[in-house]
Amino acid sequence: MKVLEEKKNDLLNRKEVKISLEFAGQKTPSQVEVIKQAAGLLKTKEDLIYVDEIKQMFGNASGYANLFVYDTKANLDKIHFIRRKKLLKAQRDKDLADRKAAKEGKAAAPVEQKTEAKPAEKKAETK
């Protein structure tokens, strides 16, 4: 992992960073994994990093990620509170499922997000 681009955005009090990802023989890293690795690379706290996107290069075991590194947690929460809260809840649920499965001695099943089915719309018959 290395930094490809880095820009300072004074209006939003953040740095916009593009990093390269290498994941040969593995799946594309999750947002949580990217945050942990980027915190070490950028020498900042994990709580101040927001992953904008992760892109994989088709056919390669590489890609890049666009990150926003904020000056304070308050600045991050003003802009990305709802989306980040969902990410952390999903990660917490996955961790709990992994711990429960480890106690039972089984592999954890992936956590599925529930989506509500939309009722079929009835078309009015016209003659």
C-alpha positions in Angstrom: 0.0 0.0 0.0 1.4 3.4 -0.9 0.1 6.9 -1.4 -0.6 7.9 -5.0 -2.1 11.4 -4.5 -2.7 13.7 -1.6 -4.7 17.0 -1.6 -5.6 19.3 1.2 -9.3 20.5 1.2 -9.4 23.5 3.6 -13.1 24.1 3.0 -14.0 20.7 4.5 -11.0 20.4 6.9 -9.7 17.2 5.4 -7.0 15.6 3.3 -8.2 13.7 0.2 -5.8 10.7 -0.3 -5.7 8.1 -3.1 -3.8 4.9 -2.1 -2.9 1.8 -4.1 -4.0 -1.6 -2.9 -2.3 -5.0 -3.5 -4.3 -8.1 -2.6 -2.8 -11.0 -4.5 -4.5 -14.3 -3.8 -7.1 -12.6 -1.6 -10.5 -10.9 -2.0 -10.8 -7.2 -2.3 -10.2 -5.7 1.2 -13.3 -4.3 3.1 -13.6 -0.7 4.1 -12.6 -1.6 7.7 -9.5 -3.4 6.5 -8.5 -0.4 4.3 -9.1 2.0 7.3 -6.8 -0.1 9.6 -4.0 -0.3 7.0 -4.3 3.4 6.0 -4.2 4.6 9.6 -0.7 3.0 9.9 0.4 4.3 6.6 -0.8 7.9 7.2 0.0 7.9 10.9 -3.4 8.9 12.0 -6.3 7.5 14.1 -8.8 5.1 12.4 -11.7 7.3 13.7 -10.6 10.1 11.4 -10.6 8.2 8.1 -13.5 7.8 5.8 -13.4 5.5 2.8 -15.0 7.2 -0.2 -14.6 4.3 -2.7 -12.5 1.1 -3.3 -11.9 0.2 -6.9 -10.5 -3.1 -8.1 -8.7 -3.3 -11.5 -10.4 -5.9 -13.6 -8.3 -9.0 -14.0 -5.6 -7.8 -11.5 -5.1 -8.3 -7.8 -4.7 -4.6 -7.3 -6.7 -1.5 -7.1 -7.0 1.8 -5.3 -9.0 3.5 -2.6 -10.0 7.1 -2.2 -9.9 8.2 1.5 -10.9 11.3 3.3 -8.7 12.0 6.4 -10.3 14.6 8.7 -8.7 16.9 11.2 -11.2 16.1 13.9 -13.9 13.5 14.6 -16.5 16.3 14.7 -15.7 17.3 11.2 -16.1 13.7 9.9 -19.4 13.3 11.8 -20.9 16.5 10.3 -20.6 15.1 6.8 -20.5 11.3 6.9 -22.3 10.4 10.2 -25.1 8.2 8.8 -23.1 6.1 6.3 -20.2 5.5 8.7 -22.6 4.5 11.4 -24.1 1.8 9.1 -20.6 0.6 8.3 -19.6 0.3 11.9 -22.8 -1.5 12.8 -22.4 -4.0 10.0 -18.8 -4.6 11.1 -19.9 -5.0 14.7 -22.6 -7.5 13.7 -20.1 -9.5 11.7 -17.6 -9.6 14.6 -20.3 -10.9 16.9 -21.3 -13.6 14.4 -17.6 -14.6 14.1 -17.1 -14.8 17.8 -20.3 -16.9 18.2 -19.3 -19.2 15.4 -15.8 -19.6 16.9 -17.3 -20.7 20.2 -19.4 -23.3 18.4 -16.4 -24.3 16.3 -18.0 -23.4 12.9 -17.2 -20.9 10.2 -19.3 -17.8 10.4 -22.0 -17.3 7.9 -21.9 -13.9 6.1 -24.2 -11.3 7.6 -26.9 -10.5 5.1 -28.6 -7.2 4.9 -32.4 -7.4 5.0 -34.2 -5.6 2.3 -37.9 -5.1 2.2 -39.7 -6.3 -0.8 -41.7 -3.6 -2.5 -45.3 -4.5 -3.2 -46.2 -5.1 -6.8 -48.0 -2.2 -8.3 -51.4 -2.9 -9.7 -52.1 -1.4 -13.1 -55.5 0.0 -13.7 -57.3 -1.8 -16.4 -58.7 0.5 -19.1 -61.0 -0.6 -21.8 
